[in-house]
């Protein structure tokens, strides 16, 4: 025989658990915890609550609650308490603690999830061609059957986007910003067929488009001075280097020497 109250109290003290902490963890009021530790079971509201409180509190303290209940039945199982005796069948099977049961349940659930994922993964990879194993006497060779060629065929038929080419049309714009600029545009490098020629005063501008240049893919340009002259080809500003003669294409201007 052992003292139920002192056993519960000693277990709580060893675990350094205060009465308030025990109340918060077990949801059992402090006065009922004190009543169980003082074996003042008359304070508790009825036999059913006594057994329930004893079981919950003993489990919380890491004690074998059945031993505590058996001791309570032997010593206090009379009157109101006797009609609420808890007599679970005794078996040789070792009882698994509740926390351990939770761990086992979680582990079983994890195994089930892994099994399902593995099955789904196997199903998704079932279209892969397995390796073929042939045995010839003591020699064993492994070969892999040709995989489906749909992917490689698709890869082979992918076309490379066409390279962007320079526009064939030509548009030239001039603007004199600070001085007078003499300009002449020719169709040929021999400067025999003139398209347009003029002197632009400060603030003047001139644009030569398809109506002036026709289908020409290049022209030749002569300038008296590049000072204060802004030139654009197909809307893009060009850097004039100070030379007097330039070849003009849709890609820009190129100074001509000689």
C-alpha positions in Angstrom: 0.0 0.0 0.0 1.2 3.5 -0.8 -0.1 7.0 -0.1 -1.9 8.3 -3.2 -1.6 12.0 -2.1 2.1 12.0 -1.3 2.9 10.0 -4.4 1.1 12.6 -6.6 2.7 15.5 -4.7 6.2 14.1 -4.8 5.9 13.4 -8.5 4.9 17.0 -9.1 7.6 18.4 -7.0 10.3 16.3 -8.7 9.2 17.7 -12.0 9.3 21.2 -10.6 5.7 21.9 -11.6 3.7 24.5 -9.7 0.0 24.0 -8.8 -0.9 26.8 -11.2 1.1 25.2 -14.0 -0.6 21.8 -13.3 -4.0 23.5 -13.5 -3.2 25.1 -16.8 -1.9 21.9 -18.3 -4.6 19.5 -17.0 -7.5 21.9 -16.8 -8.2 20.6 -13.3 -8.7 23.4 -10.7 -6.0 23.9 -8.1 -8.4 23.1 -5.2 -9.1 19.7 -6.7 -5.4 19.1 -7.3 -4.7 20.0 -3.7 -7.5 17.7 -2.6 -6.1 14.7 -4.4 -2.6 15.4 -3.0 -4.1 15.7 0.5 -6.3 12.6 -0.1 -9.3 14.8 0.7 -11.5 13.2 -1.9 -14.7 14.5 -0.4 -13.9 17.9 -1.9 -14.1 16.4 -5.5 -17.6 16.3 -7.0 -18.5 12.7 -7.1 -16.9 9.3 -7.7 -16.8 9.6 -11.4 -15.0 12.9 -11.3 -12.6 11.5 -8.7 -11.5 8.6 -11.0 -11.3 10.9 -14.0 -9.2 13.5 -12.1 -6.9 10.8 -10.7 -6.3 9.2 -14.1 -5.7 12.6 -15.8 -3.4 13.9 -13.1 -1.4 10.6 -12.7 -0.9 10.4 -16.5 0.2 14.1 -16.5 2.8 13.3 -13.8 4.1 10.3 -15.7 2.7 7.7 -13.2 0.9 4.5 -13.9 -2.6 5.7 -13.4 -4.1 2.2 -13.1 -2.0 1.5 -10.0 -3.3 4.8 -8.5 -6.9 3.8 -9.4 -6.5 0.3 -7.9 -5.1 1.8 -4.7 -8.0 4.2 -4.6 -10.6 1.4 -5.1 -9.0 -0.7 -2.4 -8.9 2.1 0.1 -11.9 4.4 -0.7 -14.2 2.2 -2.9 -17.1 2.4 -0.5 -20.4 4.3 -0.5 -20.6 6.9 -3.3 -17.1 5.9 -4.6 -17.8 2.1 -4.7 -20.6 2.5 -7.3 -18.1 4.2 -9.6 -15.3 1.7 -9.3 -13.2 1.4 -12.5 -12.3 -2.2 -13.0 -10.7 -2.6 -16.5 -9.9 -6.1 -17.5 -6.3 -7.0 -16.8 -4.3 -8.5 -19.7 -0.8 -9.5 -20.2 -0.5 -7.0 -22.9 1.7 -4.0 -22.0 -0.3 -0.7 -22.2 1.2 1.8 -24.6 1.4 5.3 -23.1 -0.8 7.8 -24.8 2.1 10.0 -26.1 3.7 6.9 -27.6 0.3 6.0 -29.2 0.3 9.5 -30.8 3.9 8.9 -32.2 2.9 5.5 -33.6 -0.2 7.1 -35.2 1.9 9.9 -36.8 4.5 7.4 -38.0 1.8 5.2 -39.6 0.3 8.1 -41.3 3.7 9.2 -42.6 4.3 5.7 -44.0 0.9 5.7 -45.7 1.6 9.1 -47.3 5.1 8.0 -48.5 3.5 4.8 -49.9 1.0 6.8 -51.9 3.6 9.2 -53.2 5.8 6.3 -54.2 3.0 4.6 -56.0 2.1 7.8 -57.8 5.7 8.4 -58.8 5.9 4.8 -60.1 2.8 5.4 -62.1 4.1 8.6 -63.6 7.4 6.9 -64.6 5.7 3.8 -66.0 6.0 5.1 -69.5 9.8 4.8 -69.3 11.2 1.8 -71.1 12.7 -0.7 -68.7 16.2 -2.1 -69.3 16.3 -5.4 -71.0 18.5 -8.1 -69.4 19.7 -11.0 -71.4 21.6 -14.0 -70.0 24.0 -16.1 -72.0 25.7 -18.8 -69.9 27.8 -17.0 -67.3 27.7 -13.7 -69.2 25.0 -11.2 -68.4 24.5 -8.1 -70.5 22.1 -5.2 -69.9 20.8 -3.1 -72.7 18.2 -0.4 -72.8 15.4 -0.4 -75.3 15.2 2.7 -77.4 13.1 5.4 -75.7 10.2 7.1 -77.4 11.5 9.5 -80.0 8.6 12.0 -79.7 10.6 14.4 -77.5 13.7 14.2 -79.7 11.6 14.6 -82.8 9.9 17.7 -81.4 13.3 19.1 -80.4 14.6 18.5 -83.9 11.7 20.3 -85.5 12.1 23.4 -83.4 13.0 26.2 -85.8 15.3 29.1 -84.9 13.7 32.5 -85.1 14.8 34.3 -88.2 17.5 36.9 -87.7 16.2 40.4 -87.9 17.6 42.2 -91.0 18.2 45.8 -91.5 15.2 47.6 -93.2 15.6 48.0 -96.9 13.8 51.4 -97.0 15.8 54.5 -96.5 14.9 57.8 -94.9 17.3 60.6 -94.3 16.7 63.8 -92.2 18.9 66.8 -91.8 18.7 69.8 -89.4 21.0 72.8 -89.1 21.2 73.9 -85.5 23.9 76.5 -85.3 25.2 77.4 -88.8 24.6 77.2 -92.5 25.3 73.8 -94.0 25.7 72.9 -97.6 24.5 69.3 -98.4 24.3 67.2 -101.6 22.9 63.7 -101.9 23.8 61.4 -104.9 22.6 58.0 -106.2 26.1 56.8 -107.2 29.6 56.8 -105.8 30.7 58.7 -108.9 28.5 61.7 -107.8 27.0 62.0 -111.3 23.3 61.6 -110.5 22.3 64.1 -107.9 19.1 63.5 -105.9 19.0 66.7 -103.9 21.3 69.6 -102.9 20.7 72.7 -100.8 22.2 74.9 -98.1 20.3 74.7 -94.8 20.3 77.9 -92.8 20.2 77.7 -89.0 16.9 76.2 -87.9 16.1 74.7 -91.3 15.5 71.0 -91.8 15.0 68.6 -94.7 13.7 65.0 -94.9 14.3 62.7 -97.9 12.0 59.7 -98.0 10.9 57.1 -100.5 9.4 59.8 -102.8 12.9 61.3 -103.1 15.1 58.2 -102.8 12.8 55.7 -104.5 14.0 52.1 -103.8 17.6 53.0 -103.3 19.3 50.9 -100.7 22.2 53.3 -100.4 23.2 56.9 -101.3 26.3 59.1 -101.1 26.4 62.3 -99.2 28.6 65.4 -99.5 28.6 68.1 -96.9 30.4 71.4 -96.7 30.7 71.3 -92.9 29.3 69.0 -90.2 29.4 71.8 -87.6 25.9 72.3 -86.2 24.4 69.6 -88.6 22.2 66.9 -87.1 21.6 63.9 -89.3 19.2 60.9 -88.8 18.9 57.7 -90.8 15.6 55.9 -90.4 15.0 57.9 -87.2 18.3 57.2 -85.6 20.8 60.0 -85.0 24.1 59.6 -86.7 27.6 60.7 -85.6 29.3 62.6 -88.3 33.1 62.4 -88.0 34.0 65.6 -89.8 34.6 64.0 -93.2 33.2 65.6 -96.3 31.9 62.4 -98.0 29.7 59.6 -96.5 28.0 56.4 -97.7 24.5 56.2 -96.3 22.6 52.9 -95.9 19.6 51.9 -93.7 22.2 50.8 -91.1 23.7 54.3 -90.8 26.5 56.4 -92.3 30.1 55.4 -93.1 32.8 58.1 -93.9 34.4 57.7 -97.3 38.1 58.7 -97.7 40.1 59.3 -100.7 
